[in-house]
Amino acid sequence: KHLVKYIAFAWTLFSVFSCQTNHSETVSEPSESNYQEPHRPQYHFSPKANWMNDPNGMVYFDGEYHLFYQYYPDSTVWGPMHWGHAISTDLVHWEQLPVALEPDELGWIFSGSAVLDAENTSGLGTKDNPPLVAIYTYHDPVGADAGRDDFQTQGIAFSLDKGRTWEKYKGNPVLDNPGIQDFRDPKVSKMQVSGQDKWIMSLAVKDKISFYSSDDLLQWEYESDFNPPWAAYGGVWECPDLFPLTTPDGQEKWVLLVSINPGGPNGGSATQYVIGDFDGQTFSTDQNEIQWLDYGADNYAGVTWSNIPTSDGRKLFIGWMSNWLYANVVPTDVWRSATTLPRELSLWGKSPEWHLASRPVKELQKLRKSSHDISGDTISLEEELVELELSPVEEDFRLVFHNSEGEQVILAKEDDTLLLDRTQSGLVDFNERFPARHQAPLGELTVQNLRIYLDRSSIEVFINDGELVMTDLLFPEHRYTQVELKGFADENRLHYLQSIW
Ligand code: FRU
């Protein structure tokens, strides 16, 4: 994958220096984007201009949800990484702020996390003004080009003004590389170990997760590795996240998210998860089969908002809505990529088999502009931004969004599989892997209800309040004007949604 990224970056440099510049590839940030460009998401966050990938450093502080993200402010393809920054007070409306972290002599700023160091354990703030601390990966492009193995290290930066300005820690890096090429994406949280608070870091190390611990965020000690034989290994492991959730019968369980690229169930990038126990040093599990967070092709590198502080105890997640198979070439100008909808994570199932559900956060109901009861087989869509709530009544059901230009996207249950077919959804030939039929195994799951969000360039399908999820990008050239329904109850709900921009 990094080869693909480097080729994309080299191509940008080539186009800039050879004066064959395609203007849209090199625009710098317009002071105001009207967010009306073709395919521009209307209720998902996307930067005003240029490239984004993974969400980073999500932390809730003083009434604001912070969202940082992998950002390249000089181009619409991947390149030297910065941390872009946006904030929201409701997880629905986003305000883009200036870039938070820029590359320095130690390297580009890859993915990572952020916490409030409330007790000032790091000494980077004061007890009265505790620091927000960002922990990220330095990627040294010179070391990488020279063929070294130790070009990824972990660094930290801190802010004493609600994330508005950041200072890099003078003693960086705080975690040196032991000679392993892929050594990145630190996710830090706080937990009690033997009655004492500890900082725990989960780190993606090639194809395992390593755990480190610290008292002060500055000195880190290696604890253990996790890489069970049955997990998905077709690609490099990235962007881990470790957090506790309570089961429906009241037990505390630990969830470990591990993104992998390539090797996803429908090709390219995807996120697997493991449910088990963490004792402060070691993660253990009885799980012995892969579980996937999302069976669509376009939810990658997602992680949760920090547990310190947390707004109201909910575990909130957001992903990058793309896939490294084609992320650099999706047909958008001005900007490239967006986040998924924010989702609340919870556990479902029966002991000892637990699964992760991700449902759209309740705040998204604010988007509803008008709501309609719908029945019949053919529903006209008067508007482009749609949320549908449907209850299937037949064993196999089918739903098709389409328009008179012949563009369509199909969602169908066929036997024990949920199928999302975007082969004729609009612009599809920018990459041979894009026009595809994505499948999710339903196993024992009985589909009771579906919630579907359609934005200008995406569809997100939530079965049974998020027990199974599919997220796919779509690039229709014309909006879908009708939806055909087969196998659903007579009463369903349609909501037209408003733009957040
Ligand atoms: C995941 C990823 C991370 C890395 C970042 C670089 O998409 O490859 O592992 O930190 O993107 O932009």
Residues whose N, C-alpha, C, O or C-beta is under 5 A from the ligand:
A	BS01	FRU	D54 Q70 M81 F110 S111 R184 D185 E238 C239 A301
